[in-house]
Amino acid sequence: MKYAIDVMTREICFDGFLRVARYCLRHSLFAGGWSAVLYRERLESIEAAAAVLYDPAVDQVIMVEQFRIGALEQGRGAWTLEPVGGVVHSGEDPVEVVRREAREEAGCEVLDLAPIGSVLINPGIAAQRVQLYCGRVSASGAGGIFGLSQEGEETRVRVLDLDHTIDGLYAGALDNATAIISLQWLALNRERLRARWCPGGSPC
C-alpha cells in the first residue's frame, strides 16, 4: 500500500496555552483510492520528556501528584500521580529536561538515566510525543511540595514502595499513560537495572 496524505488547508483555530489547528485533508485507503475529504482539529506539536524516579537501593519510586485540567471530570478528580516531566522546547535535550524537572518538581538529583522509549500520547487528536526514562535517584529524605509558582505549578512528592505501586497499577489505581507505561517497563526491567546500578549488591 502507498501511504499518502493530501493536506488541502491548515488554519490555526486557537493559539493560547495550547495551539489548535483545523485541517482539511484526505488520505489513501487500504482498499485503494482516496478517502472522502475530512475535517479534523488537532492539538499542535508538543514534545515532552518524563522520568519515573527509582531508588534501587531501597526499591522505591518517587512520583509527583499535581492538578491536571484534562482529568477535571474524571472519577478520581483532577489530581494525578505521575512521573516528573515537562515540555521539551526547541533546541533542548530531553535528558536535560528530565534532570531539570526532577529538581523542580521533586527536589531530586538524577544520578543515572535509562531510556524507556518514545510514545505518542493520543495520536487521534494531538501531535504530542513523550520521551520516557527511568532515572536513578536517592529516596533518602525525599518528600515535600515543589513546583514553579510562576508556571502555576504545585507538585507533592510521593515516595512509594515499588511492589505496592505495581500492585496498585494492576488494580487500576493509576490511570495516566506515562505512569502506566513507565511503571510497567520498570516492573519488567527492575532486576536488570539493580544489577547495573548496584553491581554485586554494592551500595547504589
Protein Blocks (a to p, Z undefined) as FASTA:
>chain_A
ZZddddfbdcdfbdcfbccdddddddddfkgpjdddddddddddddddddddddfknopa
cddddddfklmmgmnojadcddddddddehiafklmmmmmmmmmnopacfbdcdfbdcdf
blmlpccddddddddddfehpacjedjfklopacddddddfklmmmmmmnopaccfklmm
mmmmmmmmmmmmmmmmmgghiaZZ
